[in-house]
């Protein structure tokens, strides 16, 4: 039996907020399309109070910011990037080109071609997301993308040194201190000072996510992203303290971040609220995490592991942390998730920051049909065909001609018929 001890807020308010966001973003994208750099500068001044002579940092400026950081910060960034690069390289090694002779004289294949240019958005604000530089820029470079540019907003009226260092060390070819919708629009649409890119990636707030959604089609994107989500699957092998810690660790992302406890343990389910309140009393980010838990937190109590599995697949959460007797039981059976974190020794923060997997993951149930950002997202699998034998061309042509006739495609049929006549040993009329 499935019991909802705590439910999240009604979705009507969220839909209204989405509508207002769509309208705001549409107007700004139109402005950047029409006025280019002039609009970008005005928007940056309005939203970030930031209008330097050039939004792009010079190599000397980048190096100065790197030099301003403690050695430990640089060492930690390098360590994280080593883990992420190692996993991305291993993923890339699984991707191979293909050529196969499907019939005598007919060769089919595919090639792996990196996207030519990518724009990476690295969020700032309250949480300057240094790790997002690794996840996007570095992964694109491992994929072989020739031109990777990156934008991040100013922090306290100046470039965020640690984020800039991570962007540079990850391999960014151009670094801009520019935030929000105007940054995403400039990268996708191009201006006099910024050449447009073919693909946009990286997380951001609701306005950045909506901008990417509206720009999709003119450029590629990684994901349609929503607020960070976390799902804890727990049984009685763990306790309320670890569950509450891991729920709040993701709820602090923002006031609309869903945090869900799914458990077979009545002890944990009934004790989680008190433990959440105890931890909120001393959590520095409680102002955000408490709102997320109040409005979007859920507690679901079930009886069996099979019910845990079915509910987890229904929820299709971005992050799924499994703390049960046999976490790999879920690894073998679950279908809908952005990333799994198996066992109490693992947690979402490891994946977000350093362990090596990519933290840009599907939200809003998109895990039903896609995985997260990985090296393969930056690589196009493109096919080719080659017929090397006259008899093969004539034979395939006969099939093609009849199939085109079924569909009334006369021009297509003519292409096939010409090959049948020319390569089938019959005189052309």
C-alpha positions as CSV (number, residue, x, y, z in Angstrom):
1,X,0.0,0.0,0.0
2,X,1.2,3.5,-0.9
3,X,0.6,6.3,1.7
4,X,1.4,10.0,1.2
5,X,2.3,11.3,4.6
6,X,3.3,14.7,3.1
7,X,2.4,16.1,-0.4
8,X,3.9,19.0,-2.3
9,X,2.1,22.2,-3.2
10,X,-0.5,22.5,-5.9
11,X,1.0,23.0,-9.4
12,X,-1.3,25.8,-10.4
13,X,0.9,28.5,-8.9
14,X,4.0,27.0,-10.7
15,X,2.2,27.1,-14.0
16,X,1.3,30.8,-13.6
17,X,5.0,31.5,-12.7
18,X,6.0,29.6,-15.8
19,X,3.7,31.8,-18.0
20,X,5.2,35.0,-16.6
21,X,8.7,33.7,-17.2
22,X,7.9,32.8,-20.8
23,X,6.7,36.3,-21.5
24,X,9.8,37.9,-20.0
25,X,12.2,35.7,-21.8
26,X,10.5,36.1,-25.2
27,X,10.7,39.9,-24.9
28,X,14.4,39.8,-24.0
29,X,15.3,37.4,-26.8
30,X,13.5,39.7,-29.3
31,X,15.5,42.6,-27.9
32,X,18.9,40.9,-28.3
33,X,17.9,39.7,-31.8
34,X,17.1,43.3,-32.8
35,X,19.8,45.3,-31.0
36,X,22.6,42.8,-30.3
37,X,25.4,44.1,-28.1
38,X,23.5,47.3,-27.2
39,X,20.7,45.2,-25.7
40,X,23.1,42.8,-24.0
41,X,24.9,45.8,-22.3
42,X,21.7,47.4,-21.1
43,X,20.3,44.1,-19.8
44,X,23.6,43.4,-17.9
45,X,23.5,46.9,-16.4
46,X,19.9,46.5,-15.4
47,X,20.0,42.9,-13.9
48,X,23.6,42.6,-12.7
49,X,24.8,46.2,-12.5
50,X,27.7,45.2,-14.7
51,X,28.8,47.0,-17.8
52,X,32.6,46.7,-18.3
53,X,34.4,47.9,-21.4
54,X,34.5,44.3,-22.6
55,X,32.5,41.3,-21.3
56,X,35.2,39.0,-22.6
57,X,38.2,38.5,-20.3
58,X,41.6,38.7,-21.8
59,X,44.2,35.9,-21.2
60,X,46.0,38.2,-18.8
61,X,42.8,38.9,-16.8
62,X,42.1,35.3,-16.6
63,X,45.6,34.5,-15.3
64,X,45.4,37.3,-12.8
65,X,42.2,35.8,-11.4
66,X,43.7,32.3,-11.2
67,X,46.8,33.8,-9.5
68,X,44.6,35.4,-6.8
69,X,43.3,32.1,-5.6
70,X,44.9,29.9,-2.8
71,X,46.9,27.0,-4.1
72,X,44.4,24.6,-2.3
73,X,41.5,25.9,-4.4
74,X,43.4,25.4,-7.6
75,X,44.5,21.9,-6.5
76,X,40.9,21.0,-5.6
77,X,39.6,22.2,-8.9
78,X,42.3,20.2,-10.8
79,X,41.4,17.1,-8.7
80,X,37.7,17.4,-9.6
81,X,38.5,18.0,-13.3
82,X,40.7,15.0,-13.4
83,X,37.9,12.7,-12.1
84,X,35.4,14.2,-14.6
85,X,37.8,14.0,-17.5
86,X,38.7,10.4,-16.7
87,X,35.1,9.3,-16.8
88,X,34.3,11.4,-19.9
89,X,37.2,9.8,-21.7
90,X,36.1,6.4,-20.7
91,X,32.6,7.1,-22.0
92,X,34.1,8.5,-25.3
93,X,36.0,5.3,-25.7
94,X,32.7,3.3,-25.8
95,X,31.7,5.2,-28.9
96,X,33.0,3.8,-32.2
97,X,32.5,4.5,-35.8
98,X,30.9,1.8,-38.0
99,X,31.0,0.6,-41.5
100,X,29.3,-2.6,-42.6
101,X,28.5,-4.3,-45.9
102,X,24.8,-5.1,-45.5
103,X,24.5,-6.7,-49.0
104,X,27.2,-7.4,-51.6
105,X,28.2,-4.0,-53.0
106,X,26.3,-1.9,-50.4
107,X,28.2,-0.2,-47.6
108,X,26.5,1.6,-44.8
109,X,28.2,3.4,-41.9
110,X,28.2,6.1,-39.4
111,X,30.8,8.6,-38.3
112,X,31.1,10.5,-35.0
113,X,31.5,14.2,-35.6
114,X,31.8,16.7,-32.7
115,X,29.6,19.8,-32.7
116,X,31.6,22.7,-34.1
117,X,30.9,25.2,-31.3
118,X,29.3,25.1,-27.9
119,X,28.2,27.8,-25.4
120,X,28.4,26.9,-21.8
121,X,26.4,28.8,-19.1
122,X,27.9,28.6,-15.6
123,X,25.5,29.9,-13.0
124,X,26.4,32.4,-10.3
125,X,24.4,34.4,-7.8
126,X,24.1,33.0,-4.3
127,X,25.7,29.8,-5.4
128,X,28.6,30.4,-7.9
129,X,28.6,26.9,-9.5
130,X,32.2,26.2,-10.1
131,X,31.5,22.6,-10.7
132,X,29.3,23.4,-13.7
133,X,32.3,24.6,-15.6
134,X,33.9,21.1,-15.3
135,X,30.7,19.4,-16.3
136,X,30.1,21.4,-19.5
137,X,33.3,22.9,-20.8
138,X,35.6,20.0,-20.0
139,X,33.1,17.4,-21.3
140,X,32.7,19.3,-24.6
141,X,36.5,19.4,-24.9
142,X,36.9,15.7,-24.3
143,X,34.3,15.2,-27.1
144,X,36.5,17.2,-29.4
145,X,34.5,20.4,-29.8
146,X,36.8,22.9,-31.5
147,X,35.3,26.1,-30.0
148,X,33.9,26.2,-26.5
149,X,32.8,29.5,-25.1
150,X,31.5,30.1,-21.6
151,X,29.6,32.8,-19.7
152,X,29.2,33.4,-16.0
153,X,27.7,36.3,-14.1
154,X,29.7,38.7,-12.0
155,X,29.8,38.1,-8.2
156,X,29.8,41.1,-5.9
157,X,30.5,43.4,-8.9
158,X,33.6,41.6,-10.2
159,X,34.5,38.3,-12.0
160,X,34.1,35.2,-9.7
161,X,37.8,34.1,-9.5
162,X,37.2,30.4,-8.7
163,X,34.6,30.0,-11.4
164,X,36.9,31.7,-14.0
165,X,39.7,29.5,-12.9
166,X,37.6,26.4,-13.4
167,X,36.4,27.6,-16.8
168,X,40.0,28.3,-18.0
169,X,41.4,25.0,-16.6
170,X,38.6,23.1,-18.2
171,X,39.7,24.5,-21.6
172,X,37.3,27.3,-22.5
173,X,38.4,29.2,-25.6
174,X,36.5,32.4,-24.8
175,X,35.4,33.5,-21.3
176,X,32.7,36.1,-20.8
177,X,31.6,37.7,-17.5
178,X,27.9,37.9,-18.5
179,X,24.9,36.4,-16.8
180,X,21.2,35.6,-17.3
181,X,19.0,35.5,-20.3
182,X,21.3,38.1,-22.1
183,X,24.3,35.7,-21.8
184,X,22.4,32.8,-23.3
185,X,20.9,34.9,-26.0
186,X,24.2,36.4,-27.0
187,X,25.8,33.0,-27.3
188,X,23.0,31.5,-29.3
189,X,22.0,34.4,-31.5
190,X,25.4,36.1,-31.8
191,X,26.2,39.8,-31.6
192,X,28.9,42.0,-33.2
193,X,31.3,40.9,-30.4
194,X,30.2,37.3,-29.9
195,X,30.1,34.8,-32.7
196,X,27.1,32.5,-32.3
197,X,27.4,28.8,-31.2
198,X,25.7,25.7,-32.5
199,X,24.7,24.3,-29.1
200,X,23.9,25.7,-25.5
201,X,24.5,23.7,-22.4
202,X,24.6,24.2,-18.6
203,X,22.1,24.8,-15.8
204,X,20.6,28.1,-14.7
205,X,17.6,29.7,-13.0
206,X,14.1,29.5,-14.4
207,X,14.8,32.4,-16.9
208,X,17.9,30.8,-18.2
209,X,16.2,27.4,-18.6
210,X,13.3,29.1,-20.4
211,X,15.6,31.0,-22.7
212,X,17.3,27.7,-23.7
213,X,13.8,26.2,-24.3
214,X,12.8,29.1,-26.6
215,X,16.1,29.0,-28.4
216,X,15.9,25.2,-29.1
217,X,15.8,24.6,-32.8
218,X,17.9,27.6,-33.6
219,X,20.6,25.9,-31.6
220,X,20.8,22.6,-29.9
221,X,20.6,22.3,-26.1
222,X,21.5,19.7,-23.6
223,X,18.2,19.4,-21.6
224,X,15.0,21.2,-20.8
225,X,16.0,21.8,-17.2
226,X,13.8,22.6,-14.2
227,X,14.5,23.0,-10.5
228,X,16.9,20.5,-8.9
229,X,15.1,17.3,-7.7
230,X,16.1,14.6,-5.3
231,X,14.5,11.3,-4.3
232,X,15.7,9.3,-1.3
233,X,14.8,5.6,-1.3
234,X,15.3,4.2,2.1
235,X,14.6,1.1,4.2
236,X,15.2,0.5,7.9
237,X,19.0,0.0,7.4
238,X,19.4,3.7,7.7
239,X,18.0,6.4,9.9
240,X,16.2,9.8,9.7
241,X,19.4,11.8,10.3
242,X,21.1,10.7,7.1
243,X,17.8,10.9,5.1
244,X,17.1,14.5,6.3
245,X,20.7,15.6,5.6
246,X,20.5,14.4,2.1
247,X,17.1,15.8,1.4
248,X,18.1,19.3,2.7
249,X,21.4,19.0,0.9
250,X,19.4,19.3,-2.4
251,X,16.5,21.4,-1.2
252,X,18.9,24.2,-0.6
253,X,19.3,24.6,-4.4
254,X,16.1,26.7,-4.5
255,X,12.7,27.3,-3.0
256,X,11.0,25.2,-5.7
257,X,13.3,22.2,-5.5
258,X,11.3,18.9,-4.9
259,X,12.8,16.7,-2.2
260,X,11.1,13.4,-1.7
261,X,11.5,10.6,0.9
262,X,10.2,7.2,-0.3
263,X,10.6,4.5,2.3
264,X,9.4,1.2,3.7
265,X,10.4,2.3,7.2
266,X,7.5,3.7,9.3
267,X,10.1,4.8,11.9
268,X,11.9,7.0,9.3
269,X,8.7,8.3,7.7
270,X,7.2,9.3,11.0
271,X,10.4,10.8,12.4
272,X,11.6,12.7,9.3
273,X,9.7,16.0,10.0
274,X,11.2,16.4,13.5
275,X,14.7,15.6,12.1
276,X,14.2,18.1,9.3
277,X,13.2,20.8,11.8
278,X,16.2,20.0,14.0
279,X,18.6,20.3,11.1
280,X,17.0,23.4,9.7
281,X,17.6,25.2,13.0
282,X,21.4,25.1,12.3
283,X,21.6,25.0,8.5
284,X,23.0,28.2,7.0
285,X,20.8,27.8,3.9
286,X,17.7,27.1,5.9
287,X,15.9,30.2,4.4
288,X,15.9,28.4,1.0
289,X,15.8,24.8,2.1
290,X,12.9,25.3,4.5
291,X,10.7,26.8,1.8
292,X,11.5,24.0,-0.6
293,X,10.7,21.3,2.0
294,X,7.5,23.1,3.1
295,X,6.1,23.6,-0.4
296,X,7.7,20.7,-2.4
297,X,8.8,18.1,0.1
298,X,7.0,14.7,0.1
299,X,7.0,11.7,2.4
300,X,5.8,8.5,0.9
301,X,5.5,5.3,2.9
302,X,5.1,1.9,1.1
303,X,5.2,-1.7,2.2
304,X,7.5,-3.5,-0.2
305,X,10.6,-3.0,-2.4
306,X,8.4,-3.6,-5.5
307,X,6.3,-0.6,-4.4
308,X,9.5,1.4,-3.9
309,X,10.5,0.6,-7.4
310,X,7.2,1.4,-9.0
311,X,6.9,4.7,-7.2
312,X,10.5,5.7,-8.0
313,X,9.9,5.0,-11.7
314,X,6.7,7.0,-11.6
315,X,8.5,10.0,-10.0
316,X,11.4,9.8,-12.4
317,X,13.6,12.1,-10.3
318,X,16.8,13.8,-11.4
319,X,18.8,12.4,-8.5
320,X,17.9,9.1,-6.8
321,X,19.7,8.1,-3.7
322,X,19.2,4.4,-2.8
323,X,20.0,3.5,0.8
324,X,18.7,0.0,1.2
325,X,20.0,-3.5,2.0
326,X,20.6,-4.2,-1.6
327,X,21.0,-1.0,-3.6
328,X,22.0,-2.8,-6.8
329,X,18.6,-4.5,-6.9
330,X,17.4,-1.0,-7.9
331,X,20.3,-0.5,-10.3
332,X,19.2,-3.7,-12.1
333,X,15.5,-2.8,-12.3
334,X,15.0,1.0,-12.3
335,X,14.3,2.6,-15.6
336,X,13.5,6.3,-14.9
337,X,16.2,8.4,-13.2
338,X,18.8,11.0,-14.0
339,X,21.5,9.5,-11.9
340,X,21.6,6.8,-9.2
341,X,23.6,7.1,-6.0
342,X,24.0,3.7,-4.4
343,X,24.4,3.1,-0.7
344,X,24.8,5.3,2.3
345,X,28.5,5.9,1.6
346,X,27.5,7.7,-1.6
347,X,25.6,11.0,-1.9
348,X,24.3,13.5,-4.4
349,X,26.9,16.1,-3.4
350,X,29.7,13.8,-4.6
351,X,28.1,13.6,-8.0
352,X,27.4,17.3,-8.1
353,X,31.0,18.3,-7.3
354,X,33.7,15.8,-7.7
355,X,33.2,12.1,-8.2
356,X,33.4,12.1,-12.0
357,X,29.9,11.7,-13.4
358,X,28.1,14.6,-14.9
359,X,25.7,16.6,-12.8
360,X,23.6,18.1,-15.6
361,X,20.6,15.8,-15.4
362,X,17.0,15.5,-16.6
363,X,14.2,17.0,-14.4
364,X,10.4,17.3,-14.6
365,X,10.1,13.6,-15.5
366,X,12.3,13.9,-18.5
367,X,14.3,10.9,-17.2
368,X,11.5,8.8,-18.8
369,X,13.1,9.5,-22.2
370,X,16.6,10.9,-21.8
371,X,19.7,10.7,-19.7
372,X,21.9,13.6,-18.7
373,X,24.7,15.5,-20.2
374,X,27.6,13.4,-21.3
375,X,30.4,13.4,-23.9
376,X,28.0,11.8,-26.4
377,X,25.7,14.8,-26.3
378,X,28.4,16.9,-28.1
379,X,28.9,14.3,-30.8
380,X,26.7,13.9,-33.9
381,X,26.2,10.3,-35.1
382,X,25.9,10.9,-38.9
383,X,25.3,8.1,-41.4
384,X,26.6,7.5,-45.0
385,X,25.8,5.1,-47.8
386,X,27.8,3.9,-50.7
387,X,26.8,1.5,-53.5
388,X,29.9,0.1,-55.2
389,X,28.5,-2.5,-57.5
390,X,26.3,-2.1,-60.6
391,X,24.2,-5.1,-59.9
392,X,23.6,-4.0,-56.3
393,X,22.4,-0.6,-57.4
394,X,20.0,-2.1,-60.0
395,X,18.7,-4.6,-57.4
396,X,18.1,-2.0,-54.7
397,X,16.6,0.3,-57.4
398,X,13.9,-2.1,-58.3
399,X,12.7,-2.4,-54.7
400,X,13.0,1.4,-54.3
401,X,11.0,2.1,-57.4
402,X,8.1,-0.1,-56.3
403,X,8.1,1.4,-52.8
404,X,8.1,4.9,-54.2
405,X,5.1,4.1,-56.4
406,X,3.1,3.0,-53.3
407,X,3.6,6.4,-51.9
408,X,3.1,8.3,-55.1
409,X,6.6,9.9,-55.1
410,X,7.2,10.1,-58.8
411,X,10.4,12.1,-58.5
412,X,11.8,9.6,-56.0
413,X,10.8,6.7,-58.3
414,X,12.6,8.4,-61.2
415,X,15.9,8.4,-59.2
416,X,15.6,4.7,-58.7
417,X,14.4,3.9,-62.2
418,X,17.4,5.8,-63.7
419,X,19.8,3.5,-61.8
420,X,18.0,0.4,-62.8
421,X,18.3,1.4,-66.4
422,X,21.8,2.6,-66.2
423,X,23.3,-0.1,-64.0
424,X,21.0,-3.0,-64.8
425,X,22.2,-3.6,-68.3
426,X,19.1,-2.0,-70.0
427,X,19.2,0.7,-72.5
428,X,17.9,4.1,-71.5
429,X,14.9,5.4,-73.4
